[in-house]
Amino acid sequence: TNVVSSNIFFGIHFSGSSNNVIQANTVYGNMYNGITITNGLNINNKIINNIANLNDGGGIELFGQHNILIGNIANMNNLSGIFLNVVYTNISNNMANNNNLDGISLSSGNLNNLLNNSANYNNQNGITGGIGNNNNFAHNNANYNGNNGIYLIGANNNLTNNVANANN
């Protein structure tokens, strides 16, 4: 387990990287995002069981395809808890609560599975499904958020057994 805190830039940052495992890290108090994988193809990365709280940017930011994001906690970040621009990615059993923007933001991306996530008490939306299509949202909880529990813009998305209560 690594503890990564109080950095001038990112806590953990991969750029144009594939086949990495980022697991069991505690990342907090960084000036930008806690954990970031951007720029390039970013294929087959696994972000598993990390804690990314209290960052001045977002908790976790992931761009790419065929990635896995499982069992992470991203709470009380200045931007979104989890920000995604992904394709063919499994996002499951994550918690993103009390963030200044969205809990989980899928800004764009197609053919993703968002399963069993919790996104509560965020200032904007619990879960945002930007301009992506053909995504599967199932068994997620998005309650007590400032705007919408689950907010989707794209087409042909499937929503099954989600809970969204007491959102403004």
C-alpha positions as CSV (number, residue, x, y, z in Angstrom):
1,T,0.0,0.0,0.0
2,N,1.3,3.5,-0.9
3,V,0.3,6.8,0.6
4,V,0.6,9.6,-1.9
5,S,-0.3,13.1,-0.6
6,S,0.3,16.8,-0.9
7,N,1.9,16.9,-4.3
8,I,2.0,20.1,-6.4
9,F,0.5,18.2,-9.4
10,F,-1.0,14.8,-9.5
11,G,-0.9,12.1,-6.9
12,I,-0.4,9.2,-9.4
13,H,-0.3,10.1,-13.1
14,F,0.1,7.8,-16.1
15,S,0.2,9.2,-19.6
16,G,-0.4,7.1,-22.7
17,S,0.0,3.9,-20.6
18,S,-1.4,0.4,-21.0
19,N,-1.5,-2.8,-18.9
20,N,-0.9,-1.1,-15.5
21,V,-2.4,-2.1,-12.2
22,I,-3.0,0.7,-9.7
23,Q,-4.2,-1.0,-6.5
24,A,-4.6,-0.3,-2.8
25,N,-3.2,3.2,-2.8
26,T,-4.4,6.1,-0.5
27,V,-4.1,9.4,-2.5
28,Y,-5.2,12.6,-0.9
29,G,-4.5,16.4,-0.7
30,N,-2.9,16.8,-4.2
31,M,-3.2,20.0,-6.2
32,Y,-4.7,18.3,-9.2
33,N,-6.3,14.8,-9.5
34,G,-5.5,12.0,-7.1
35,I,-5.1,9.3,-9.8
36,T,-5.0,10.1,-13.5
37,I,-4.5,8.1,-16.7
38,T,-4.7,10.3,-19.8
39,N,-3.2,11.0,-23.2
40,G,-3.1,8.1,-25.6
41,L,-4.8,4.8,-26.0
42,N,-4.6,3.7,-22.3
43,I,-5.7,0.1,-22.8
44,N,-6.2,-2.6,-20.2
45,N,-5.5,-0.6,-17.1
46,K,-6.8,-1.7,-13.7
47,I,-7.6,0.8,-11.0
48,I,-8.7,-1.3,-8.0
49,N,-9.4,-0.6,-4.3
50,N,-7.9,2.8,-4.1
51,I,-8.9,5.8,-1.9
52,A,-8.7,9.2,-3.6
53,N,-10.2,11.8,-1.3
54,L,-9.7,15.5,-0.6
55,N,-7.9,16.4,-3.8
56,D,-8.1,19.9,-5.3
57,G,-8.9,18.4,-8.7
58,G,-10.8,15.2,-9.1
59,G,-10.4,11.9,-7.3
60,I,-9.8,9.6,-10.3
61,E,-9.6,10.5,-13.9
62,L,-9.5,7.8,-16.6
63,F,-9.3,8.0,-20.4
64,G,-9.0,5.0,-22.7
65,Q,-10.6,1.6,-23.5
66,H,-10.9,-1.9,-22.1
67,N,-10.1,-0.7,-18.6
68,I,-11.4,-1.8,-15.1
69,L,-12.3,0.5,-12.3
70,I,-13.4,-1.5,-9.3
71,G,-13.9,-0.9,-5.6
72,N,-12.5,2.6,-5.4
73,I,-13.5,5.4,-3.0
74,A,-13.4,9.0,-4.3
75,N,-15.0,11.4,-1.8
76,M,-14.8,15.1,-1.0
77,N,-12.8,16.1,-4.1
78,N,-13.0,19.7,-5.5
79,L,-14.1,18.4,-9.0
80,S,-15.8,15.1,-9.7
81,G,-15.1,12.0,-7.7
82,I,-14.6,9.8,-10.8
83,F,-14.3,11.4,-14.3
84,L,-14.3,9.0,-17.2
85,N,-13.9,9.3,-21.0
86,V,-13.8,5.6,-21.8
87,V,-14.9,2.8,-24.1
88,Y,-15.5,-0.9,-23.2
89,T,-14.7,-0.3,-19.5
90,N,-16.2,-1.9,-16.4
91,I,-16.9,0.5,-13.6
92,S,-18.2,-1.3,-10.6
93,N,-18.5,-1.2,-6.8
94,N,-17.1,2.3,-6.5
95,M,-18.1,5.0,-4.1
96,A,-18.0,8.7,-5.0
97,N,-19.7,10.9,-2.4
98,N,-19.6,14.5,-1.3
99,N,-17.7,15.9,-4.4
100,N,-18.1,19.5,-5.6
101,L,-19.1,18.4,-9.1
102,D,-20.5,15.0,-10.1
103,G,-19.9,11.8,-8.2
104,I,-19.3,9.7,-11.3
105,S,-19.0,11.5,-14.6
106,L,-18.9,9.5,-17.8
107,S,-18.3,12.5,-20.0
108,S,-18.3,10.6,-23.2
109,G,-17.9,6.9,-24.1
110,N,-19.7,4.0,-25.4
111,L,-20.3,0.3,-24.5
112,N,-19.4,0.7,-20.8
113,N,-20.8,-1.1,-17.8
114,L,-21.5,1.0,-14.6
115,L,-22.6,-1.5,-12.0
116,N,-23.2,-1.3,-8.2
117,N,-21.7,2.1,-7.7
118,S,-22.7,4.7,-5.1
119,A,-22.8,8.4,-5.8
120,N,-24.5,10.4,-3.1
121,Y,-24.5,13.9,-1.7
122,N,-22.6,15.4,-4.6
123,N,-23.1,19.1,-5.5
124,Q,-24.1,18.4,-9.1
125,N,-25.2,15.0,-10.3
126,G,-24.7,11.6,-8.7
127,I,-24.0,9.9,-12.0
128,T,-23.7,11.7,-15.4
129,G,-23.7,9.7,-18.6
130,G,-22.5,12.5,-21.0
131,I,-22.8,12.0,-24.7
132,G,-22.1,8.2,-24.7
133,N,-24.2,5.6,-26.2
134,N,-25.0,1.9,-25.5
135,N,-23.9,2.0,-21.9
136,N,-25.3,-0.2,-19.2
137,F,-26.2,1.4,-15.8
138,A,-27.4,-1.2,-13.3
139,H,-27.8,-1.4,-9.5
140,N,-26.3,2.0,-8.8
141,N,-27.4,4.4,-6.0
142,A,-27.5,8.1,-6.6
143,N,-29.2,9.9,-3.8
144,Y,-29.3,13.4,-2.2
145,N,-27.4,15.1,-5.0
146,G,-27.6,18.8,-5.9
147,N,-29.1,18.3,-9.3
148,N,-30.0,14.9,-10.7
149,G,-29.4,11.4,-9.4
150,I,-28.7,10.0,-12.8
151,Y,-28.4,12.3,-15.8
152,L,-28.0,10.9,-19.3
153,I,-27.6,12.6,-22.7
154,G,-26.7,9.8,-25.1
155,A,-28.8,7.2,-26.8
156,N,-29.5,3.5,-26.5
157,N,-28.4,3.3,-22.8
158,N,-29.8,0.7,-20.5
159,L,-30.9,1.5,-17.0
160,T,-31.8,-1.4,-14.7
161,N,-32.6,-1.5,-11.0
162,N,-30.9,1.9,-10.1
163,V,-32.0,4.0,-7.1
164,A,-32.2,7.8,-7.3
165,N,-34.0,9.4,-4.4
166,A,-34.2,12.9,-3.0
167,N,-32.2,14.7,-5.6
168,N,-32.9,18.4,-6.3
